[in-house]
């Protein structure tokens, strides 16, 4: 069900979150650069991340309350937690 990432609803949630320009990054605690372009690969750019893993909480994939602001680089470092691949070993970064 990875296509949920590109759904209309998903994009709306991400756009709404970005528009709030929340600080700081929920993974590293540093400020996010909202002028940076994530599509261009700028590491300090905004990305929408999930508080709870896609893999273990599929019902929360498009739940706005499960989204949080993150750096592109922090979000990419956590891809395994978002269900895009096998979970990494020994990495605990979720707030349960
Ligand atoms: Zn960060």
PDB file of the backbone (N, CA, C, O) and the ligand in Angstrom, with CONECT records:
HET     ZN  A 101       1
ATOM      1  N   UNK A   1       0.830  -1.217   0.000  1.00  0.00           N
ATOM      2  CA  UNK A   1       0.000   0.000   0.000  1.00  0.00           C
ATOM      3  C   UNK A   1       0.857   1.257   0.000  1.00  0.00           C
ATOM      4  O   UNK A   1       0.418   2.303   0.478  1.00  0.00           O
ATOM      5  N   UNK A   2       2.052   1.170  -0.520  1.00  0.00           N
ATOM      6  CA  UNK A   2       2.963   2.326  -0.512  1.00  0.00           C
ATOM      7  C   UNK A   2       2.415   3.487  -1.339  1.00  0.00           C
ATOM      8  O   UNK A   2       2.858   4.625  -1.187  1.00  0.00           O
ATOM      9  N   UNK A   3       1.468   3.202  -2.201  1.00  0.00           N
ATOM     10  CA  UNK A   3       0.935   4.282  -3.014  1.00  0.00           C
ATOM     11  C   UNK A   3       0.155   5.308  -2.207  1.00  0.00           C
ATOM     12  O   UNK A   3      -0.173   6.382  -2.713  1.00  0.00           O
ATOM     13  N   UNK A   4      -0.143   4.981  -0.951  1.00  0.00           N
ATOM     14  CA  UNK A   4      -0.833   5.932  -0.081  1.00  0.00           C
ATOM     15  C   UNK A   4      -0.031   7.216   0.044  1.00  0.00           C
ATOM     16  O   UNK A   4      -0.595   8.292   0.243  1.00  0.00           O
ATOM     17  N   UNK A   5       1.280   7.102  -0.071  1.00  0.00           N
ATOM     18  CA  UNK A   5       2.161   8.261   0.046  1.00  0.00           C
ATOM     19  C   UNK A   5       1.825   9.320  -0.998  1.00  0.00           C
ATOM     20  O   UNK A   5       2.014  10.511  -0.752  1.00  0.00           O
ATOM     21  N   UNK A   6       1.341   8.909  -2.137  1.00  0.00           N
ATOM     22  CA  UNK A   6       1.077   9.867  -3.201  1.00  0.00           C
ATOM     23  C   UNK A   6      -0.391  10.231  -3.347  1.00  0.00           C
ATOM     24  O   UNK A   6      -0.771  10.914  -4.298  1.00  0.00           O
ATOM     25  N   UNK A   7      -1.216   9.781  -2.416  1.00  0.00           N
ATOM     26  CA  UNK A   7      -2.639  10.040  -2.542  1.00  0.00           C
ATOM     27  C   UNK A   7      -2.966  11.515  -2.350  1.00  0.00           C
ATOM     28  O   UNK A   7      -2.189  12.277  -1.775  1.00  0.00           O
ATOM     29  N   UNK A   8      -4.133  11.892  -2.846  1.00  0.00           N
ATOM     30  CA  UNK A   8      -4.577  13.278  -2.726  1.00  0.00           C
ATOM     31  C   UNK A   8      -4.653  13.688  -1.249  1.00  0.00           C
ATOM     32  O   UNK A   8      -4.207  14.768  -0.863  1.00  0.00           O
ATOM     33  N   UNK A   9      -5.224  12.807  -0.448  1.00  0.00           N
ATOM     34  CA  UNK A   9      -5.381  13.102   0.975  1.00  0.00           C
ATOM     35  C   UNK A   9      -4.020  13.252   1.656  1.00  0.00           C
ATOM     36  O   UNK A   9      -3.811  14.145   2.477  1.00  0.00           O
ATOM     37  N   UNK A  10      -3.120  12.369   1.300  1.00  0.00           N
ATOM     38  CA  UNK A  10      -1.781  12.427   1.888  1.00  0.00           C
ATOM     39  C   UNK A  10      -1.112  13.763   1.575  1.00  0.00           C
ATOM     40  O   UNK A  10      -0.540  14.408   2.454  1.00  0.00           O
ATOM     41  N   UNK A  11      -1.193  14.163   0.312  1.00  0.00           N
ATOM     42  CA  UNK A  11      -0.558  15.418  -0.097  1.00  0.00           C
ATOM     43  C   UNK A  11      -1.172  16.617   0.627  1.00  0.00           C
ATOM     44  O   UNK A  11      -0.484  17.580   0.966  1.00  0.00           O
ATOM     45  N   UNK A  12      -2.474  16.532   0.851  1.00  0.00           N
ATOM     46  CA  UNK A  12      -3.169  17.607   1.558  1.00  0.00           C
ATOM     47  C   UNK A  12      -2.659  17.717   2.997  1.00  0.00           C
ATOM     48  O   UNK A  12      -2.418  18.816   3.498  1.00  0.00           O
ATOM     49  N   UNK A  13      -2.502  16.587   3.641  1.00  0.00           N
ATOM     50  CA  UNK A  13      -2.018  16.568   5.023  1.00  0.00           C
ATOM     51  C   UNK A  13      -0.616  17.168   5.094  1.00  0.00           C
ATOM     52  O   UNK A  13      -0.317  17.972   5.977  1.00  0.00           O
ATOM     53  N   UNK A  14       0.237  16.766   4.153  1.00  0.00           N
ATOM     54  CA  UNK A  14       1.612  17.263   4.138  1.00  0.00           C
ATOM     55  C   UNK A  14       1.632  18.770   3.884  1.00  0.00           C
ATOM     56  O   UNK A  14       2.384  19.502   4.528  1.00  0.00           O
ATOM     57  N   UNK A  15       0.803  19.231   2.944  1.00  0.00           N
ATOM     58  CA  UNK A  15       0.754  20.658   2.621  1.00  0.00           C
ATOM     59  C   UNK A  15       0.288  21.466   3.827  1.00  0.00           C
ATOM     60  O   UNK A  15       0.827  22.535   4.116  1.00  0.00           O
ATOM     61  N   UNK A  16      -0.710  20.949   4.524  1.00  0.00           N
ATOM     62  CA  UNK A  16      -1.226  21.640   5.707  1.00  0.00           C
ATOM     63  C   UNK A  16      -0.162  21.725   6.799  1.00  0.00           C
ATOM     64  O   UNK A  16      -0.003  22.756   7.451  1.00  0.00           O
ATOM     65  N   UNK A  17       0.556  20.630   6.982  1.00  0.00           N
ATOM     66  CA  UNK A  17       1.593  20.595   8.016  1.00  0.00           C
ATOM     67  C   UNK A  17       2.708  21.585   7.666  1.00  0.00           C
ATOM     68  O   UNK A  17       3.187  22.321   8.529  1.00  0.00           O
ATOM     69  N   UNK A  18       3.111  21.596   6.412  1.00  0.00           N
ATOM     70  CA  UNK A  18       4.188  22.487   5.991  1.00  0.00           C
ATOM     71  C   UNK A  18       3.785  23.952   6.174  1.00  0.00           C
ATOM     72  O   UNK A  18       4.595  24.787   6.575  1.00  0.00           O
ATOM     73  N   UNK A  19       2.513  24.249   5.870  1.00  0.00           N
ATOM     74  CA  UNK A  19       2.022  25.629   5.942  1.00  0.00           C
ATOM     75  C   UNK A  19       2.091  26.185   7.365  1.00  0.00           C
ATOM     76  O   UNK A  19       2.145  27.399   7.563  1.00  0.00           O
ATOM     77  N   UNK A  20       2.088  25.289   8.349  1.00  0.00           N
ATOM     78  CA  UNK A  20       2.148  25.742   9.745  1.00  0.00           C
ATOM     79  C   UNK A  20       3.557  26.145  10.155  1.00  0.00           C
ATOM     80  O   UNK A  20       3.752  26.827  11.161  1.00  0.00           O
ATOM     81  N   UNK A  21       4.529  25.721   9.371  1.00  0.00           N
ATOM     82  CA  UNK A  21       5.940  26.064   9.610  1.00  0.00           C
ATOM     83  C   UNK A  21       6.355  25.813  11.061  1.00  0.00           C
ATOM     84  O   UNK A  21       6.963  26.665  11.709  1.00  0.00           O
ATOM     85  N   UNK A  22       6.017  24.646  11.541  1.00  0.00           N
ATOM     86  CA  UNK A  22       6.335  24.291  12.924  1.00  0.00           C
ATOM     87  C   UNK A  22       7.835  24.081  13.100  1.00  0.00           C
ATOM     88  O   UNK A  22       8.535  23.658  12.179  1.00  0.00           O
ATOM     89  N   UNK A  23       8.310  24.388  14.302  1.00  0.00           N
ATOM     90  CA  UNK A  23       9.703  24.166  14.670  1.00  0.00           C
ATOM     91  C   UNK A  23       9.742  23.475  16.020  1.00  0.00           C
ATOM     92  O   UNK A  23       8.758  23.574  16.754  1.00  0.00           O
ATOM     93  N   UNK A  24      10.782  22.797  16.391  1.00  0.00           N
ATOM     94  CA  UNK A  24      11.875  22.395  15.508  1.00  0.00           C
ATOM     95  C   UNK A  24      11.586  21.025  14.898  1.00  0.00           C
ATOM     96  O   UNK A  24      10.482  20.497  15.035  1.00  0.00           O
ATOM     97  N   UNK A  25      12.579  20.460  14.229  1.00  0.00           N
ATOM     98  CA  UNK A  25      12.506  19.085  13.740  1.00  0.00           C
ATOM     99  C   UNK A  25      12.228  18.157  14.920  1.00  0.00           C
ATOM    100  O   UNK A  25      12.885  18.246  15.958  1.00  0.00           O
ATOM    101  N   UNK A  26      11.255  17.272  14.754  1.00  0.00           N
ATOM    102  CA  UNK A  26      10.866  16.396  15.860  1.00  0.00           C
ATOM    103  C   UNK A  26      11.827  15.239  16.064  1.00  0.00           C
ATOM    104  O   UNK A  26      11.702  14.489  17.033  1.00  0.00           O
ATOM    105  N   UNK A  27      12.775  15.089  15.171  1.00  0.00           N
ATOM    106  CA  UNK A  27      13.741  13.998  15.351  1.00  0.00           C
ATOM    107  C   UNK A  27      15.052  14.477  15.954  1.00  0.00           C
ATOM    108  O   UNK A  27      15.620  13.790  16.803  1.00  0.00           O
ATOM    109  N   UNK A  28      15.556  15.656  15.532  1.00  0.00           N
ATOM    110  CA  UNK A  28      16.854  16.095  16.041  1.00  0.00           C
ATOM    111  C   UNK A  28      16.778  17.361  16.874  1.00  0.00           C
ATOM    112  O   UNK A  28      17.745  17.701  17.557  1.00  0.00           O
ATOM    113  N   UNK A  29      15.633  18.084  16.837  1.00  0.00           N
ATOM    114  CA  UNK A  29      15.484  19.264  17.669  1.00  0.00           C
ATOM    115  C   UNK A  29      16.063  20.545  17.090  1.00  0.00           C
ATOM    116  O   UNK A  29      16.042  21.584  17.750  1.00  0.00           O
ATOM    117  N   UNK A  30      16.585  20.487  15.857  1.00  0.00           N
ATOM    118  CA  UNK A  30      17.136  21.680  15.208  1.00  0.00           C
ATOM    119  C   UNK A  30      16.057  22.311  14.321  1.00  0.00           C
ATOM    120  O   UNK A  30      15.108  21.648  13.902  1.00  0.00           O
ATOM    121  N   UNK A  31      16.229  23.622  14.043  1.00  0.00           N
ATOM    122  CA  UNK A  31      15.245  24.299  13.204  1.00  0.00           C
ATOM    123  C   UNK A  31      15.256  23.784  11.768  1.00  0.00           C
ATOM    124  O   UNK A  31      16.297  23.430  11.214  1.00  0.00           O
ATOM    125  N   UNK A  32      14.068  23.756  11.193  1.00  0.00           N
ATOM    126  CA  UNK A  32      13.900  23.339   9.807  1.00  0.00           C
ATOM    127  C   UNK A  32      13.964  24.569   8.911  1.00  0.00           C
ATOM    128  O   UNK A  32      13.451  25.628   9.273  1.00  0.00           O
ATOM    129  N   UNK A  33      14.586  24.436   7.750  1.00  0.00           N
ATOM    130  CA  UNK A  33      14.669  25.529   6.779  1.00  0.00           C
ATOM    131  C   UNK A  33      13.508  25.393   5.798  1.00  0.00           C
ATOM    132  O   UNK A  33      13.561  24.601   4.856  1.00  0.00           O
ATOM    133  N   UNK A  34      12.461  26.177   6.034  1.00  0.00           N
ATOM    134  CA  UNK A  34      11.267  26.066   5.195  1.00  0.00           C
ATOM    135  C   UNK A  34      11.447  26.686   3.817  1.00  0.00           C
ATOM    136  O   UNK A  34      10.582  26.540   2.953  1.00  0.00           O
ATOM    137  N   UNK A  35      12.561  27.373   3.605  1.00  0.00           N
ATOM    138  CA  UNK A  35      12.843  27.923   2.275  1.00  0.00           C
ATOM    139  C   UNK A  35      13.628  26.921   1.430  1.00  0.00           C
ATOM    140  O   UNK A  35      13.723  27.072   0.212  1.00  0.00           O
ATOM    141  N   UNK A  36      14.178  25.923   2.062  1.00  0.00           N
ATOM    142  CA  UNK A  36      14.973  24.933   1.338  1.00  0.00           C
ATOM    143  C   UNK A  36      14.050  24.003   0.554  1.00  0.00           C
ATOM    144  O   UNK A  36      12.889  23.807   0.915  1.00  0.00           O
ATOM    145  N   UNK A  37      14.576  23.445  -0.503  1.00  0.00           N
ATOM    146  CA  UNK A  37      13.790  22.614  -1.410  1.00  0.00           C
ATOM    147  C   UNK A  37      14.117  21.141  -1.210  1.00  0.00           C
ATOM    148  O   UNK A  37      15.186  20.665  -1.591  1.00  0.00           O
ATOM    149  N   UNK A  38      13.183  20.438  -0.610  1.00  0.00           N
ATOM    150  CA  UNK A  38      13.407  19.013  -0.351  1.00  0.00           C
ATOM    151  C   UNK A  38      13.569  18.237  -1.654  1.00  0.00           C
ATOM    152  O   UNK A  38      14.325  17.268  -1.719  1.00  0.00           O
ATOM    153  N   UNK A  39      12.853  18.671  -2.687  1.00  0.00           N
ATOM    154  CA  UNK A  39      12.929  17.966  -3.974  1.00  0.00           C
ATOM    155  C   UNK A  39      14.330  18.065  -4.565  1.00  0.00           C
ATOM    156  O   UNK A  39      14.767  17.196  -5.319  1.00  0.00           O
ATOM    157  N   UNK A  40      15.032  19.156  -4.201  1.00  0.00           N
ATOM    158  CA  UNK A  40      16.392  19.354  -4.713  1.00  0.00           C
ATOM    159  C   UNK A  40      17.424  18.659  -3.834  1.00  0.00           C
ATOM    160  O   UNK A  40      18.628  18.743  -4.078  1.00  0.00           O
ATOM    161  N   UNK A  41      16.935  17.975  -2.813  1.00  0.00           N
ATOM    162  CA  UNK A  41      17.839  17.203  -1.980  1.00  0.00           C
ATOM    163  C   UNK A  41      18.503  17.996  -0.867  1.00  0.00           C
ATOM    164  O   UNK A  41      19.497  17.545  -0.298  1.00  0.00           O
ATOM    165  N   UNK A  42      17.965  19.183  -0.546  1.00  0.00           N
ATOM    166  CA  UNK A  42      18.561  19.968   0.527  1.00  0.00           C
ATOM    167  C   UNK A  42      18.222  19.313   1.873  1.00  0.00           C
ATOM    168  O   UNK A  42      17.049  19.134   2.198  1.00  0.00           O
ATOM    169  N   UNK A  43      19.244  18.958   2.650  1.00  0.00           N
ATOM    170  CA  UNK A  43      19.037  18.157   3.863  1.00  0.00           C
ATOM    171  C   UNK A  43      18.260  18.861   4.974  1.00  0.00           C
ATOM    172  O   UNK A  43      17.623  18.194   5.790  1.00  0.00           O
ATOM    173  N   UNK A  44      18.299  20.209   5.023  1.00  0.00           N
ATOM    174  CA  UNK A  44      17.598  20.926   6.096  1.00  0.00           C
ATOM    175  C   UNK A  44      16.160  21.270   5.728  1.00  0.00           C
ATOM    176  O   UNK A  44      15.456  21.914   6.505  1.00  0.00           O
ATOM    177  N   UNK A  45      15.720  20.840   4.540  1.00  0.00           N
ATOM    178  CA  UNK A  45      14.369  21.146   4.091  1.00  0.00           C
ATOM    179  C   UNK A  45      13.322  20.404   4.912  1.00  0.00           C
ATOM    180  O   UNK A  45      13.622  19.421   5.590  1.00  0.00           O
ATOM    181  N   UNK A  46      12.091  20.895   4.838  1.00  0.00           N
ATOM    182  CA  UNK A  46      10.970  20.260   5.531  1.00  0.00           C
ATOM    183  C   UNK A  46      10.578  18.936   4.880  1.00  0.00           C
ATOM    184  O   UNK A  46      10.531  18.813   3.656  1.00  0.00           O
ATOM    185  N   UNK A  47      10.303  17.973   5.715  1.00  0.00           N
ATOM    186  CA  UNK A  47       9.677  16.724   5.288  1.00  0.00           C
ATOM    187  C   UNK A  47       8.589  16.392   6.301  1.00  0.00           C
ATOM    188  O   UNK A  47       8.695  16.746   7.475  1.00  0.00           O
ATOM    189  N   UNK A  48       7.560  15.720   5.847  1.00  0.00           N
ATOM    190  CA  UNK A  48       6.538  15.231   6.776  1.00  0.00           C
ATOM    191  C   UNK A  48       6.907  13.815   7.188  1.00  0.00           C
ATOM    192  O   UNK A  48       7.098  12.942   6.341  1.00  0.00           O
ATOM    193  N   UNK A  49       7.004  13.597   8.474  1.00  0.00           N
ATOM    194  CA  UNK A  49       7.326  12.267   8.968  1.00  0.00           C
ATOM    195  C   UNK A  49       6.156  11.695   9.736  1.00  0.00           C
ATOM    196  O   UNK A  49       5.175  12.385  10.012  1.00  0.00           O
ATOM    197  N   UNK A  50       6.271  10.442  10.074  1.00  0.00           N
ATOM    198  CA  UNK A  50       5.222   9.776  10.857  1.00  0.00           C
ATOM    199  C   UNK A  50       5.702   9.515  12.274  1.00  0.00           C
ATOM    200  O   UNK A  50       6.823   9.053  12.490  1.00  0.00           O
ATOM    201  N   UNK A  51       4.839   9.817  13.235  1.00  0.00           N
ATOM    202  CA  UNK A  51       5.194   9.556  14.629  1.00  0.00           C
ATOM    203  C   UNK A  51       5.231   8.061  14.886  1.00  0.00           C
ATOM    204  O   UNK A  51       6.132   7.555  15.555  1.00  0.00           O
ATOM    205  N   UNK A  52       4.256   7.367  14.355  1.00  0.00           N
ATOM    206  CA  UNK A  52       4.223   5.912  14.499  1.00  0.00           C
ATOM    207  C   UNK A  52       4.428   5.279  13.133  1.00  0.00           C
ATOM    208  O   UNK A  52       3.951   5.774  12.113  1.00  0.00           O
ATOM    209  N   UNK A  53       5.135   4.193  13.148  1.00  0.00           N
ATOM    210  CA  UNK A  53       5.529   3.515  11.923  1.00  0.00           C
ATOM    211  C   UNK A  53       4.361   3.154  11.006  1.00  0.00           C
ATOM    212  O   UNK A  53       3.309   2.700  11.454  1.00  0.00           O
ATOM    213  N   UNK A  54       4.578   3.368   9.729  1.00  0.00           N
ATOM    214  CA  UNK A  54       3.603   2.921   8.732  1.00  0.00           C
ATOM    215  C   UNK A  54       3.456   1.408   8.798  1.00  0.00           C
ATOM    216  O   UNK A  54       2.365   0.853   8.664  1.00  0.00           O
ATOM    217  N   UNK A  55       4.587   0.771   9.007  1.00  0.00           N
ATOM    218  CA  UNK A  55       4.592  -0.694   8.933  1.00  0.00           C
ATOM    219  C   UNK A  55       3.724  -1.329  10.006  1.00  0.00           C
ATOM    220  O   UNK A  55       3.009  -2.298   9.751  1.00  0.00           O
ATOM    221  N   UNK A  56       3.796  -0.770  11.212  1.00  0.00           N
ATOM    222  CA  UNK A  56       3.064  -1.394  12.311  1.00  0.00           C
ATOM    223  C   UNK A  56       1.728  -0.721  12.598  1.00  0.00           C
ATOM    224  O   UNK A  56       0.907  -1.252  13.347  1.00  0.00           O
ATOM    225  N   UNK A  57       1.508   0.464  11.995  1.00  0.00           N
ATOM    226  CA  UNK A  57       0.251   1.178  12.219  1.00  0.00           C
ATOM    227  C   UNK A  57      -0.356   1.637  10.898  1.00  0.00           C
ATOM    228  O   UNK A  57      -0.534   2.835  10.683  1.00  0.00           O
ATOM    229  N   UNK A  58      -0.673   0.698  10.014  1.00  0.00           N
ATOM    230  CA  UNK A  58      -1.166   1.085   8.675  1.00  0.00           C
ATOM    231  C   UNK A  58      -2.416   1.954   8.723  1.00  0.00           C
ATOM    232  O   UNK A  58      -2.657   2.736   7.803  1.00  0.00           O
ATOM    233  N   UNK A  59      -3.212   1.830   9.779  1.00  0.00           N
ATOM    234  CA  UNK A  59      -4.430   2.635   9.864  1.00  0.00           C
ATOM    235  C   UNK A  59      -4.114   4.109  10.118  1.00  0.00           C
ATOM    236  O   UNK A  59      -4.991   4.962   9.980  1.00  0.00           O
ATOM    237  N   UNK A  60      -2.861   4.415  10.491  1.00  0.00           N
ATOM    238  CA  UNK A  60      -2.487   5.803  10.793  1.00  0.00           C
ATOM    239  C   UNK A  60      -1.760   6.481   9.628  1.00  0.00           C
ATOM    240  O   UNK A  60      -1.321   7.624   9.747  1.00  0.00           O
ATOM    241  N   UNK A  61      -1.638   5.779   8.519  1.00  0.00           N
ATOM    242  CA  UNK A  61      -0.857   6.325   7.410  1.00  0.00           C
ATOM    243  C   UNK A  61      -1.361   7.674   6.924  1.00  0.00           C
ATOM    244  O   UNK A  61      -0.577   8.531   6.518  1.00  0.00           O
ATOM    245  N   UNK A  62      -2.656   7.852   6.970  1.00  0.00           N
ATOM    246  CA  UNK A  62      -3.211   9.127   6.509  1.00  0.00           C
ATOM    247  C   UNK A  62      -3.983   9.823   7.626  1.00  0.00           C
ATOM    248  O   UNK A  62      -4.935  10.563   7.379  1.00  0.00           O
ATOM    249  N   UNK A  63      -3.555   9.571   8.849  1.00  0.00           N
ATOM    250  CA  UNK A  63      -4.148  10.244  10.005  1.00  0.00           C
ATOM    251  C   UNK A  63      -3.311  11.497  10.294  1.00  0.00           C
ATOM    252  O   UNK A  63      -2.140  11.378  10.653  1.00  0.00           O
ATOM    253  N   UNK A  64      -3.886  12.680  10.147  1.00  0.00           N
ATOM    254  CA  UNK A  64      -3.104  13.918  10.322  1.00  0.00           C
ATOM    255  C   UNK A  64      -2.400  13.987  11.665  1.00  0.00           C
ATOM    256  O   UNK A  64      -1.317  14.564  11.764  1.00  0.00           O
ATOM    257  N   UNK A  65      -2.997  13.409  12.701  1.00  0.00           N
ATOM    258  CA  UNK A  65      -2.389  13.486  14.030  1.00  0.00           C
ATOM    259  C   UNK A  65      -1.143  12.628  14.141  1.00  0.00           C
ATOM    260  O   UNK A  65      -0.401  12.734  15.117  1.00  0.00           O
ATOM    261  N   UNK A  66      -0.907  11.782  13.154  1.00  0.00           N
ATOM    262  CA  UNK A  66       0.291  10.942  13.190  1.00  0.00           C
ATOM    263  C   UNK A  66       1.453  11.551  12.408  1.00  0.00           C
ATOM    264  O   UNK A  66       2.513  10.938  12.291  1.00  0.00           O
ATOM    265  N   UNK A  67       1.254  12.756  11.876  1.00  0.00           N
ATOM    266  CA  UNK A  67       2.322  13.409  11.110  1.00  0.00           C
ATOM    267  C   UNK A  67       3.077  14.392  11.993  1.00  0.00           C
ATOM    268  O   UNK A  67       2.525  14.934  12.950  1.00  0.00           O
ATOM    269  N   UNK A  68       4.328  14.614  11.667  1.00  0.00           N
ATOM    270  CA  UNK A  68       5.132  15.611  12.374  1.00  0.00           C
ATOM    271  C   UNK A  68       6.166  16.200  11.423  1.00  0.00           C
ATOM    272  O   UNK A  68       6.535  15.595  10.416  1.00  0.00           O
ATOM    273  N   UNK A  69       6.622  17.403  11.775  1.00  0.00           N
ATOM    274  CA  UNK A  69       7.626  18.062  10.936  1.00  0.00           C
ATOM    275  C   UNK A  69       9.008  17.494  11.208  1.00  0.00           C
ATOM    276  O   UNK A  69       9.380  17.261  12.358  1.00  0.00           O
ATOM    277  N   UNK A  70       9.764  17.274  10.142  1.00  0.00           N
ATOM    278  CA  UNK A  70      11.128  16.739  10.253  1.00  0.00           C
ATOM    279  C   UNK A  70      11.989  17.323   9.146  1.00  0.00           C
ATOM    280  O   UNK A  70      11.475  17.822   8.145  1.00  0.00           O
ATOM    281  N   UNK A  71      13.305  17.257   9.332  1.00  0.00           N
ATOM    282  CA  UNK A  71      14.223  17.575   8.241  1.00  0.00           C
ATOM    283  C   UNK A  71      14.145  16.468   7.196  1.00  0.00           C
ATOM    284  O   UNK A  71      13.809  15.325   7.502  1.00  0.00           O
ATOM    285  N   UNK A  72      14.460  16.830   5.968  1.00  0.00           N
ATOM    286  CA  UNK A  72      14.545  15.811   4.927  1.00  0.00           C
ATOM    287  C   UNK A  72      15.557  14.743   5.320  1.00  0.00           C
ATOM    288  O   UNK A  72      15.317  13.547   5.153  1.00  0.00           O
ATOM    289  N   UNK A  73      16.691  15.194   5.845  1.00  0.00           N
ATOM    290  CA  UNK A  73      17.744  14.220   6.169  1.00  0.00           C
ATOM    291  C   UNK A  73      17.343  13.312   7.331  1.00  0.00           C
ATOM    292  O   UNK A  73      17.684  12.130   7.352  1.00  0.00           O
ATOM    293  N   UNK A  74      16.616  13.877   8.295  1.00  0.00           N
ATOM    294  CA  UNK A  74      16.190  13.066   9.435  1.00  0.00           C
ATOM    295  C   UNK A  74      15.106  12.079   9.005  1.00  0.00           C
ATOM    296  O   UNK A  74      15.080  10.932   9.451  1.00  0.00           O
ATOM    297  N   UNK A  75      14.225  12.540   8.141  1.00  0.00           N
ATOM    298  CA  UNK A  75      13.155  11.675   7.661  1.00  0.00           C
ATOM    299  C   UNK A  75      13.735  10.528   6.847  1.00  0.00           C
ATOM    300  O   UNK A  75      13.288   9.387   6.959  1.00  0.00           O
ATOM    301  N   UNK A  76      14.725  10.835   6.034  1.00  0.00           N
ATOM    302  CA  UNK A  76      15.324   9.788   5.212  1.00  0.00           C
ATOM    303  C   UNK A  76      16.074   8.787   6.066  1.00  0.00           C
ATOM    304  O   UNK A  76      16.113   7.595   5.760  1.00  0.00           O
ATOM    305  N   UNK A  77      16.673   9.285   7.144  1.00  0.00           N
ATOM    306  CA  UNK A  77      17.377   8.387   8.047  1.00  0.00           C
ATOM    307  C   UNK A  77      16.433   7.439   8.751  1.00  0.00           C
ATOM    308  O   UNK A  77      16.847   6.412   9.288  1.00  0.00           O
ATOM    309  N   UNK A  78      15.146   7.797   8.743  1.00  0.00           N
ATOM    310  CA  UNK A  78      14.136   7.007   9.455  1.00  0.00           C
ATOM    311  C   UNK A  78      13.231   6.242   8.515  1.00  0.00           C
ATOM    312  O   UNK A  78      12.175   5.759   8.924  1.00  0.00           O
ATOM    313  N   UNK A  79      13.630   6.126   7.266  1.00  0.00           N
ATOM    314  CA  UNK A  79      12.751   5.490   6.287  1.00  0.00           C
ATOM    315  C   UNK A  79      12.298   4.109   6.697  1.00  0.00           C
ATOM    316  O   UNK A  79      11.162   3.722   6.421  1.00  0.00           O
ATOM    317  N   UNK A  80      13.150   3.371   7.338  1.00  0.00           N
ATOM    318  CA  UNK A  80      12.746   2.021   7.718  1.00  0.00           C
ATOM    319  C   UNK A  80      11.597   2.075   8.718  1.00  0.00           C
ATOM    320  O   UNK A  80      10.762   1.171   8.767  1.00  0.00           O
ATOM    321  N   UNK A  81      11.561   3.141   9.515  1.00  0.00           N
ATOM    322  CA  UNK A  81      10.478   3.281  10.482  1.00  0.00           C
ATOM    323  C   UNK A  81       9.169   3.690   9.812  1.00  0.00           C
ATOM    324  O   UNK A  81       8.095   3.537  10.394  1.00  0.00           O
ATOM    325  N   UNK A  82       9.260   4.200   8.606  1.00  0.00           N
ATOM    326  CA  UNK A  82       8.052   4.606   7.893  1.00  0.00           C
ATOM    327  C   UNK A  82       7.489   3.476   7.044  1.00  0.00           C
ATOM    328  O   UNK A  82       6.515   3.663   6.315  1.00  0.00           O
ATOM    329  N   UNK A  83       8.092   2.333   7.139  1.00  0.00           N
ATOM    330  CA  UNK A  83       7.532   1.188   6.447  1.00  0.00           C
ATOM    331  C   UNK A  83       7.948   1.068   4.998  1.00  0.00           C
ATOM    332  O   UNK A  83       7.355   0.295   4.245  1.00  0.00           O
ATOM    333  N   UNK A  84       8.967   1.827   4.593  1.00  0.00           N
ATOM    334  CA  UNK A  84       9.405   1.748   3.209  1.00  0.00           C
ATOM    335  C   UNK A  84      10.357   0.589   2.979  1.00  0.00           C
ATOM    336  O   UNK A  84      10.769   0.327   1.848  1.00  0.00           O
ATOM    337  N   UNK A  85      10.693  -0.081   4.016  1.00  0.00           N
ATOM    338  CA  UNK A  85      11.606  -1.206   3.879  1.00  0.00           C
ATOM    339  C   UNK A  85      11.635  -1.951   5.194  1.00  0.00           C
ATOM    340  O   UNK A  85      10.896  -1.624   6.122  1.00  0.00           O
ATOM    341  N   UNK A  86      12.485  -2.943   5.269  1.00  0.00           N
ATOM    342  CA  UNK A  86      12.579  -3.692   6.522  1.00  0.00           C
ATOM    343  C   UNK A  86      13.044  -2.791   7.655  1.00  0.00           C
ATOM    344  O   UNK A  86      13.838  -1.877   7.431  1.00  0.00           O
ATOM    345  N   UNK A  87      12.569  -3.031   8.844  1.00  0.00           N
ATOM    346  CA  UNK A  87      12.998  -2.220   9.979  1.00  0.00           C
ATOM    347  C   UNK A  87      14.467  -2.441  10.268  1.00  0.00           C
ATOM    348  O   UNK A  87      14.972  -3.562  10.216  1.00  0.00           O
ATOM    349  N   UNK A  88      15.143  -1.338  10.575  1.00  0.00           N
ATOM    350  CA  UNK A  88      16.562  -1.449  10.909  1.00  0.00           C
ATOM    351  C   UNK A  88      16.732  -2.152  12.241  1.00  0.00           C
ATOM    352  O   UNK A  88      15.817  -2.184  13.064  1.00  0.00           O
ATOM    353  N   UNK A  89      17.879  -2.697  12.436  1.00  0.00           N
ATOM    354  CA  UNK A  89      18.143  -3.397  13.685  1.00  0.00           C
ATOM    355  C   UNK A  89      18.733  -2.449  14.713  1.00  0.00           C
ATOM    356  O   UNK A  89      19.640  -1.675  14.406  1.00  0.00           O
ATOM    357  N   UNK A  90      18.229  -2.509  15.907  1.00  0.00           N
ATOM    358  CA  UNK A  90      18.805  -1.751  17.011  1.00  0.00           C
ATOM    359  C   UNK A  90      18.577  -0.260  16.991  1.00  0.00           C
ATOM    360  O   UNK A  90      19.229   0.461  17.747  1.00  0.00           O
ATOM    361  N   UNK A  91      17.666   0.243  16.144  1.00  0.00           N
ATOM    362  CA  UNK A  91      17.406   1.672  16.118  1.00  0.00           C
ATOM    363  C   UNK A  91      16.040   1.943  16.740  1.00  0.00           C
ATOM    364  O   UNK A  91      15.009   1.532  16.207  1.00  0.00           O
ATOM    365  N   UNK A  92      16.047   2.627  17.854  1.00  0.00           N
ATOM    366  CA  UNK A  92      14.772   2.967  18.503  1.00  0.00           C
ATOM    367  C   UNK A  92      14.642   4.478  18.531  1.00  0.00           C
ATOM    368  O   UNK A  92      15.290   5.144  19.338  1.00  0.00           O
ATOM    369  N   UNK A  93      13.811   5.020  17.658  1.00  0.00           N
ATOM    370  CA  UNK A  93      13.682   6.476  17.590  1.00  0.00           C
ATOM    371  C   UNK A  93      12.237   6.924  17.762  1.00  0.00           C
ATOM    372  O   UNK A  93      11.945   8.113  17.630  1.00  0.00           O
ATOM    373  N   UNK A  94      11.349   6.019  18.048  1.00  0.00           N
ATOM    374  CA  UNK A  94       9.929   6.386  18.142  1.00  0.00           C
ATOM    375  C   UNK A  94       9.562   6.756  19.573  1.00  0.00           C
ATOM    376  O   UNK A  94      10.131   6.233  20.531  1.00  0.00           O
ATOM    377  N   UNK A  95       8.612   7.656  19.701  1.00  0.00           N
ATOM    378  CA  UNK A  95       8.118   8.056  21.020  1.00  0.00           C
ATOM    379  C   UNK A  95       6.850   7.276  21.345  1.00  0.00           C
ATOM    380  O   UNK A  95       5.743   7.715  21.030  1.00  0.00           O
ATOM    381  N   UNK A  96       7.012   6.151  21.959  1.00  0.00           N
ATOM    382  CA  UNK A  96       5.848   5.320  22.281  1.00  0.00           C
ATOM    383  C   UNK A  96       5.486   5.537  23.744  1.00  0.00           C
ATOM    384  O   UNK A  96       4.532   4.936  24.239  1.00  0.00           O
TER     385      UNK A  96
HETATM  386 ZN    ZN A 101      16.199  16.986  12.060  1.00  0.00          ZN
END
